[in-house]
């Protein structure tokens, strides 16, 4: 019987292409309260964004609803990286359709649904989510 011994280097997850970071491989967060959740960003150990000298731009790339969920109203509800292209609490996706799109205030996202986009933060009025981090 042969046994393969892996070195520490072989066990590391390797990201070779930017698309490797696009689908939540950089982590996730479970949110169940009404605290504002904001992406810190960065690939070093400093938790203060301004102190991250090797900073990469991180965003939430997907949000899965574990319960029926409503985002807080106003500027802290669902904060997109680009208000013109993603659902948010303030924008109406005007780059997609000049007269269409609605803000997500007071909308109930049902349990089990996942939305995809690029958000820098969010605040829940009610519900529970898992938000996935990417770049």
N, C-alpha and C positions, 0 to 999 in steps of 0.2 A: 504494500500500500504506500502510495506516495503522499507526502504532506507538503503543501505549499505554505511557506512562511512569508507573510506579507510584511514589508517594511513599513514604517510610519508614513513614508512618502507615498506609497502605493494606496494607503487607506484614505488619503485626502481626496475630497471631491474636486474634480478639475472642471473649471468653466473655461472653455476655449472660444466660445462664440458669444457675442452679445445677446443672442436669443436665448442662451442658457439662463440668463437672469430675468427673462421676461415673464415667467409664469409662477412666481412665488417662491423660488428656491432660496431667496435671501431671508426667509423667515415669515412669521405670521403672528398675529395678536388676537386674543379673544377679548371682546369688549362686551360688557353686560350692564354697565352703569351709565351715568349721564356725564361722565368726565370727558373733556375734549381729548381726542387722540390725535397726535401730530407726529409725523415721520421725523426722526432725528437725522437720518442720513449719515453716511460716513462708513469707512471700512477700517477704522481704528477703534481704540477702546475709549476715546473721549466722548462722553455723552452730550457735550455741548456742541451744537452744530458749528458755531464759529471757530471752535478749537480743532475741528477735524481737518488736519493739514492734508490728508490723503483722501479727501471726501469724494465720494461718488454720489450721484443724484439718485435717491431712492424714492419710490412712490408706492402707494397701495395699488396693485394691479387687478385685484379681484376681491369682492366682498360676498361672502356666503351668509345667508340669513338663517340662524338657528331657531328663531322664533319670528312671528310676525313683528316687523320692525318699522319704526318711524324715525327719521332723522330730525334733529333739532331744527328749528326755523332760523333763517338769517345766515350770516356769513360764516358761522362755525358748523353748520349742519353737515353738509357734504361738500368738501372743498376740493375742486378739481385742479390739476396741474395746468389745465387750459380750459377755461370756462366756455369757450366756443365749441368744444368738441365732445365734452363728457357731461353726463347728468350731474347737476349740482343744486345747491340751495339758492344760488343767485343767478346763474346763467341759463340760457335757453337753447344751447346748441345751435347757434346761428350760422356757424360755418357748414353745418350739415343741411339745414333747411332754414332759409332766411325768415320765414314766418311761422315756423313750427317749433316744437320742443317746449317742455314745461319745466319749471323748477320742481324739485322733489319734496318741498315742504308739505307736510300733512299727508303725503302719499304713504300708504302701508305696503311695504315689500313683504310678500308672504314667505313663510318658513319654507326652506328648501331651495329658494331661488339664489342664483349667483349672478352678480353683475360684474362686468369687466370694463376697465378703463384705466385712468391715471389720476389718483387723488393724493393730495398731500396731507389730508386730515379729515376728521369727521367727529361729530358729536351726536349721540343718540338721544332721542326723547323717550324712547321705549324700545325694548327688544334686546336681542343678543346676536352678535355676529362674530365671524372669524374673518379678518382682513389679511390678505397675503401681500408680501412685500416683493417688489421687483425693481428694475430700473427702466 
